Amino acid sequence: MSEQRFKYAVVRKPAQSMVDGITEANLGKPDYKKACKQHNNYIEALKKCGLEVTVLEPLNDFPDSCFIEDVAVCTPHCAIITNPGADSRNAEVIDLDKILDKFNDDIENIIFPGTLDGGDIMMVGDHFYIGMSDRTNIQGANQLISILESYGMSGSVVEMDKMLHLKTGINCIEHNNFLVSGEFIDHPAFSILNKIIVPEDEAYAANSLWINDKVIVPFGFPKTKKMIEDLGYEIIEVDTSEFRKLDGGLSCLSLRF
């Protein structure tokens, strides 16, 4: 396997305020110094995948701002700045257009009353699955679909009621392979996909990240790692334990395009 689809990534350093971030994980507060070390290792993993990484400074007023995936959707034809569904994160989009304008000719926006989190968007070729989570509403989804269609792409809505985000439980690792857990295992929206069922005790590893035919996998999930390796992918393991405490995973920590 060899495919260079993505060239760039944008990440944002964790802020010291991350210890007060939104969470339902009940795993305790993150260790800030450890999180910074893990974030640096994550950046190195992105570089190993062939990406040029832009590192943004922390936003201490926004504890969850290191989860930059939620504030934009990057497509091959445009970037779409979202309108995050959590009130405390809504203003994270400020000045993001100036950052993404360096890489994109066209910048679009999701506007109120639409809300959208990038973690609810799974890109499969030119089609985008849109999870209807507590953070993404139908107005936001419809706006996204309209934008996508104007650039020759498409989108479809996925009903869900258990996961925080769509990509908490399903992720495309290309070549028609999808890591799937929980409510998405038998979901009708994904019935025709080649599903790799992630064991329940390793459900967190469903959020593994394909980049240019390497797959970044969270450290500590050997069964999932072996299943991906057996498909022929090169694996890079990255410990994300401190971000897991804030319900965050590998895809959440970057924009890739």
PAVO-753100 format. One record per atom (N, C-alpha, C): y, x, z; residue in three letters. Coordinates in steps of 0.02 Angstrom, whole numbers, plus 50000, padded with zeros to 5 digits. Atoms other than C-alpha are relative to their C-alpha. Last residue first. Example, Ala and Ser with C-alpha at 12.3 -4.5 7.8 and 13.67 -1.06 7.14 Angstrom:
2
499414995849997SER/499475068450357SER/500554996150037SER/499415004550000ALA/497755061550390ALA/500605004550000ALA/
***
This chain:
257
499865002450067PHE/508984970450220PHE/499985005849950PHE/500314995550048ARG/508534971450403ARG/500114997249930ARG/499935003350065LEU/509524964350548LEU/499745005049949LEU/499684997150059SER/508874971250711SER/500104994949945SER/499574994349986LEU/508304968350890LEU/500345003049939LEU/499355002149973CYS/507594950850873CYS/500525005650001CYS/499565002250054SER/506194956550758SER/500704998550025SER/499824994750047LEU/505394967050895LEU/500484997649946LEU/500534996250032GLY/505394954051032GLY/500275004949949GLY/499864996650064GLY/506564945751155GLY/499425004049975GLY/500295004050054ASP/506184932751290ASP/500095003249931ASP/499475004550023LEU/507364942051408LEU/499774995749941LEU/499765003449940LYS/505954950551505LYS/500564995149984LYS/500455005749988ARG/505204954651335ARG/500224996050060ARG/499725005450042PHE/506724965551306PHE/499574993850005PHE/499385002349968GLU/506224976751453GLU/500334994449960GLU/500115003749938SER/504414978051394SER/500644997250031SER/499425004549994THR/504854982751215THR/499974996050066THR/500005003849937ASP/503714997851195ASP/500644995950005ASP/499374999349962VAL/503615002951013VAL/499964995750062VAL/499955003749937GLU/502005005850915GLU/500665001650035GLU/499554996349955ILE/502075011050732ILE/500064995750063ILE/499725003049939ILE/500595005250628ILE/500485004850034ILE/499844994649953GLU/500145009550448GLU/500384996950059GLU/499304998249986TYR/499414994150366TYR/500045006150045TYR/499784994350039GLY/497674992950291GLY/500715002250012GLY/499745002550063LEU/497124975750347LEU/500295005549956LEU/500585001650042ASP/496044983750482ASP/500214997049933ASP/500264993850029GLU/497624991250555GLU/499434998749951GLU/499524998050051ILE/498344973850579ILE/499785006449966ILE/500045004950055MET/496794967650669MET/500475001949944MET/500604998650040LYS/496734983750772LYS/499944995249941LYS/499914993750037LYS/498534981750832LYS/499415001449955LYS/499565001650057THR/498214963650879THR/500125006249957THR/500395004350045LYS/496734968650987LYS/500414998249938LYS/500484996550042PRO/497654983451063PRO/499624995649951PRO/500375005850026PHE/499204974351127PHE/499475002549951PHE/500405003249948GLY/500074986851241GLY/499594994049978GLY/500504995949964PHE/501514993151136PHE/499624995750051PHE/499834998549931PRO/502404980551024PRO/499435003750035PRO/500385004449955VAL/501924982450841VAL/500225001650072VAL/499824998149931ILE/503004989750702ILE/499694994750046ILE/499925005649953VAL/502104986750538VAL/500145002850069VAL/500194998049933LYS/502294998950393LYS/500114993950045LYS/500724998949993ASP/502244992150218ASP/499795004050061ASP/500204995250052ASN/504124993450188ASN/499285002450010ASN/499444996850036ILE/504564985050352ILE/499705005049952ILE/500164996450062TRP/503384972450434TRP/500645002949970TRP/499474999550050LEU/503824967950615LEU/499795004249940LEU/500024993250027SER/502674961550749SER/500425000049936SER/499364997750025ASN/503134945450840ASN/499975007549986ASN/499905003650063ALA/501354939250852ALA/500685001849970ALA/500064995550057ALA/501214953050982ALA/500024996449933ALA/499364996650011TYR/501864941451118TYR/500005004449938TYR/499565004250042ALA/500304930651096ALA/500675003449986ALA/499564995250033GLU/499194944751163GLU/500524996449957GLU/499764995249950ASP/498244934451292ASP/500435005549971ASP/499535003249954GLU/498134920051168GLU/500295004950050GLU/500315002649940PRO/497334931051036PRO/500524997450050PRO/499884995449944VAL/498364932750876VAL/499684997050063VAL/499895003549936ILE/497614922850733ILE/500055005250056ILE/500344995549954ILE/497854931850567ILE/500154997350069ILE/499784999349931LYS/498304917650450LYS/499565004950038LYS/500544995949973ASN/498164918350261ASN/500215002150071ASN/499874992949990LEU/499374904150223LEU/499365003650024LEU/500264996350057ILE/498894887350149ILE/500095007650008ILE/500725001150013SER/499004877350311SER/499735004449944SER/500284993450015PHE/500684884550365PHE/499274999649980PHE/499544996350043ALA/501764868850367ALA/499715006649977ALA/500085001850071PRO/500264859050433PRO/500465003849953PRO/499415003650024HIS/500304868650599HIS/499934998549926HIS/500235005750039ASP/498554873350657ASP/500574995949972ASP/500674998550026ILE/498934890950720ILE/499754994449954ILE/499984999150072PHE/500804887150734PHE/499305001449970PHE/499945006450036GLU/500734879450908GLU/499985000849924GLU/499775006349968GLY/500104895450986GLY/500014994149954GLY/500245001649933SER/499944911150881SER/500234993050020SER/499885006849976VAL/500074917150702VAL/499734999150070VAL/500225000049931LEU/500234934050616LEU/500204993350031LEU/499545002749950PHE/500424930450431PHE/499675000650069PHE/500294999649933ASN/499654939450282ASN/500534997950052ASN/500265006549979ASN/500124934150105ASN/499645000250068ASN/500665000450033HIS/500364952350052HIS/499634993650021HIS/500044999350073GLU/501814952450176GLU/499285000049975GLU/500074992850009ILE/501804954750365ILE/499835001549927ILE/500294997950063CYS/502524937250387CYS/499965007649998CYS/499634994950037ASN/502824932250566ASN/499625002149939ASN/500264998650067ILE/502314917150668ILE/500455005049965ILE/500705001550011GLY/502434913150854GLY/499725000949931GLY/500384998649939THR/504054919850925THR/499264999449986THR/500344993550006LYS/504634919950744LYS/499725002550067LYS/500555000250048LEU/504984901250752LEU/499625006650001LEU/499804999450070HIS/506044903250908HIS/499384999649956HIS/499284999049998LEU/505854898351091LEU/500285000249930LEU/499774993150004MET/504114891351057MET/500775000350006MET/500224995949944LYS/503474874451118LYS/500305007050000LYS/499775002649934ASP/504204860151015ASP/499815004550059ASP/500324996149947MET/504124864150830MET/500254997550067MET/499945003149934GLU/504554855450666GLU/499615004150051GLU/500634999949964VAL/504704867350519VAL/500114996950069VAL/499975000949928VAL/506104864050395VAL/499305000050030VAL/500335006049976SER/506074870950219SER/499995000050076SER/500165000349929GLY/507134883350123GLY/499664993550017GLY/500195006549973SER/507454888849945SER/499855000550074SER/500554999649951MET/508244902749843MET/499854993050026MET/500655000050033GLY/509284902349683GLY/499415000950046GLY/500154993350023TYR/510924907549764TYR/499305000549968TYR/499444998050042SER/511614889849783SER/499915007149972SER/500095002950067GLU/509894884749846GLU/500565002049953GLU/500554996650034LEU/510044896749993LEU/499924997549928LEU/499784993350018ILE/511744889950042ILE/499465003649960ILE/499505000850052SER/511134871850037SER/500265006849975SER/500365001750061ILE/509584876450136ILE/500484999449941ILE/500344994050024LEU/510654885050267LEU/499644998749934LEU/499494995550027GLN/511804870050283GLN/499685006349971GLN/499785002750065ASN/510294858650301ASN/500545004349969ASN/500534998950049ALA/509564869750438ALA/500214997649931ALA/500014993050017GLY/511194870150533GLY/499495001649947GLY/499394998750038GLN/511354851250526GLN/500045007449979GLN/500105002050069ILE/509524849550575ILE/500635001149958ILE/500045007250011ASN/509754859550734ASN/499974998449925ASN/499865001550070THR/509324877450781THR/499934992549988THR/499414996250021ARG/509394883650962ARG/500224998449928ARG/499435002349961ASP/508204870951042ASP/500645003549979ASP/500054998349929SER/507004874850900SER/500594996850038SER/499575004749964MET/506844866950728MET/499915001050075MET/500285003349941GLY/506114882150640GLY/500514995650035GLY/499475000949950ILE/506744886250466ILE/499724996050058ILE/500225005149952TYR/505534893450338TYR/500494999750057TYR/499844998949930PHE/506444903150202PHE/499754994050041PHE/500025006149960HIS/505834904850024HIS/500095001650074HIS/499365003550006ASP/506354918649905ASP/500014993450037ASP/499754999750068GLY/504924930049958GLY/500704997049997GLY/500614998650037VAL/504374923950128VAL/500184999949926VAL/499944999050072MET/505854924550245MET/499335001849970MET/500504995450026MET/505604917550420MET/500045000249924MET/500044999650073ILE/507124909850505ILE/499485005349979ILE/500355005950025ASP/507094903650685ASP/499885000349924ASP/500694999649978GLY/507534920750756GLY/499584994149977GLY/500394996350049GLY/509114919950651GLY/499275000750019GLY/500174993449975ASP/509774906350765ASP/499575003649949ASP/500564996450031LEU/510634891250689LEU/499925006750034LEU/500174994049961THR/511844877950747THR/499385003149969THR/500634996550011GLY/512694865150634GLY/499925005950047GLY/500475000649944PRO/514074854650710PRO/499325003349990PRO/500105005749956PHE/514914866750680PHE/500064993549960PHE/499435002549961ILE/514844879650541ILE/499814993950041ILE/500225006449973ILE/513494890750465ILE/500564997650046ILE/499975001649929ASN/514394904350368ASN/499684993250014ASN/499975007249988GLU/514234913450202GLU/499994998750075GLU/500125001849931ILE/514594931650156ILE/500104992550007ILE/499875006949981ASP/514454937449976ASP/499804998850072ASP/499435002650039ASP/514624955149908ASP/500194993050023ASP/500105006250037ASN/513514961850047ASN/500634998049962ASN/500655000050034PHE/513284979050127PHE/499914994149952PHE/500124993250027LYS/515004983850192LYS/499375000149957LYS/499644999550064ASP/515414965350213ASP/499895006849967ASP/500475001750054LEU/514064964650347LEU/500335000549931LEU/500574995349999ILE/515144973850473ILE/499564998849940ILE/499744993450019LYS/516774964850434LYS/499445005249996LYS/499885000050073ASP/515844948050436ASP/500265006849976ASP/500624998250034LEU/515174952150609LEU/500105000249924LEU/499954993650036ASP/516964952450676ASP/499365002049964ASP/499324997650013ILE/516574938050797ILE/499975007149969ILE/499914999350073VAL/514754932350778VAL/500695002849983VAL/500274993550022GLU/514384935750962GLU/500135001249925GLU/499464995650023ALA/515544921051001ALA/499765007049980ALA/499675002450060ASN/514124908651007ASN/500515004849972ASN/500084995150054ARG/513034918251127ARG/500424998449940ARG/499794993349976SER/513474909851293SER/499965005249945SER/499274999649992ASP/513424892751209ASP/500235007150018ASP/499854999149929ALA/511624895251151ALA/500755001150008ALA/500065006249963GLY/511374887950977GLY/500155000550074GLY/500555000149950PRO/512024902650879PRO/500024993950045PRO/499625002949945ASN/513164898350731ASN/499514999150057ASN/500255006149969THR/512454909450596THR/500504997350051THR/499854999449928ILE/513274922050482ILE/499844993350032ILE/499775006449972ILE/512404921150313ILE/500105001050075ILE/500105000149928ALA/512214937050211ALA/500304993550027ALA/499405001249958CYS/512004935750024CYS/499815000950072CYS/499425002150041HIS/510834938949876HIS/500644998850040HIS/499864995350054PRO/509334948549946PRO/500644998549962PRO/500425001450057THR/509474938550107THR/500135005249945THR/499864995650057CYS/510164943150278CYS/499494998649945CYS/500595000150042VAL/510214929350408VAL/500175004049937VAL/499944999850073ALA/511474932550544ALA/499324999449967ALA/499325001650021VAL/511834930250730VAL/500105000449924VAL/499825007149994ASP/510054928650794ASP/500674998349970ASP/500305004050053GLU/509464945450727GLU/500254992750002GLU/499525001150054ILE/510714954250841ILE/499704995749943ILE/500455003950043PHE/509664952850997PHE/500394997649939PHE/500444995250033CYS/510704966851076CYS/499504996449954CYS/499754997950066SER/512024953451105SER/499585005349966SER/500555000450047ASP/511054944951246ASP/500165002949931ASP/500604996749975PRO/512214950051389PRO/499425000249950PRO/500545004150028PHE/513804945651293PHE/499335003350017PHE/499865007049986ASP/515384951451380ASP/499434995449977ASP/500185001549931ASN/514654969051384ASN/500144992750020ASN/499505005149983LEU/514634970151196LEU/499854997650071LEU/500185005949960PRO/513704986251157PRO/500594995450011PRO/499894999049929GLU/514214997851014GLU/499844993650039GLU/499385002949974LEU/513454995250843LEU/500045001150075LEU/500065001549928VAL/512115006650769VAL/500684997750026VAL/499325000349972THR/511955006650579THR/499944997650072THR/499855004549944VAL/510195011850529VAL/500735000750022VAL/499374997149976GLU/509695018750359GLU/500274995250052GLU/499375003649997LEU/507915012650341LEU/500575004550023LEU/499584998550057GLY/506385022250280GLY/500684996750000GLY/500155004950053CYS/505085014650396CYS/500455000949940CYS/500654998150027LYS/505205030350503LYS/499774995349945LYS/499894994350045LYS/507045026150523LYS/499355002449969LYS/499685002650061LEU/506605009150594LEU/500125005549950LEU/500535003350038ALA/505415017650717ALA/500284997149935ALA/500394994850033GLU/506815029350771GLU/499434997049959GLU/499594997450056ILE/507925014350806ILE/499625005449962ILE/500015005250052TYR/506545006650912TYR/500395002349938TYR/500654999250033ASN/506375022851010ASN/499914994949944ASN/499964993950041ASN/508235022051047ASN/499355001249963ASN/499595001750059HIS/508035004051104HIS/500075006149955HIS/500425003750046GLN/506615009051220GLN/500384998249936GLN/500494995350027LYS/507705022351300LYS/499554996549949LYS/499634995750047CYS/509135009851320CYS/499535005049968CYS/499875003850060ALA/507934997151397ALA/500365004349948ALA/500635000250037LYS/507315010051521LYS/500094996349934LYS/500114993250027LYS/509095013451576LYS/499365000249959LYS/499534998350053TYR/509434994751592TYR/499875006849969TYR/499734993649978ASP/507874989951690ASP/500445002649943ASP/500144993750036PRO/507604971851643PRO/500325006050034PRO/499424997450036LYS/507644958151775LYS/499825006549964LYS/499544995849963GLY/506004949851823GLY/500585002549956GLY/500304993349993LEU/504564943551717LEU/500465004850038LEU/500214999249930ASN/504964924951730ASN/499635006650012ASN/500624996149997ALA/505014923551540ALA/499725000850070ALA/500485004649970GLU/506284909351533GLU/499345003750013GLU/500724998850002THR/507734920951499THR/499624994250032THR/500385006249999ILE/509584921651458ILE/499255001650000ILE/500115003750061GLY/510364938451497GLY/499594993750010GLY/499845007049987ASP/510984944251667ASP/499904995649939ASP/500405001949942VAL/510164961451661VAL/500124992750019VAL/500625003050023MET/510894962651486MET/499564997750059MET/500045007049978SER/512594965551568SER/499354996749980SER/500224999849930GLN/512354984351547GLN/499914992950028GLN/499444999549952ALA/512484981051361ALA/499725000250071ALA/500005004649943PRO/511034984751244PRO/500625001250044PRO/500244997249937LYS/511524994351087LYS/499994994750055LYS/499464999549951ARG/511744983750930ARG/499705002650066ARG/500205001449931VAL/510654985850777VAL/500615000450045VAL/499435000049954VAL/510974985050589VAL/499724998150069VAL/500065004049940ALA/509594989750468ALA/500655000650040ALA/499524999449944TYR/509644995950290TYR/499784995750060TYR/499664993549998LYS/508514999750142LYS/500405001050064LYS/499404999749959PHE/507224985850140PHE/500295007050001PHE/499605006050011ARG/505974982650001ARG/500665000250038ARG/499354998849969GLN/505144999449981GLN/500444994049986GLN/499485004550024GLU/503304995549947GLU/500655001350039GLU/499374996449999SER/501755006149961SER/500544995549970SER/499405004250000MET/500005000050000MET/500635004450000MET/
***
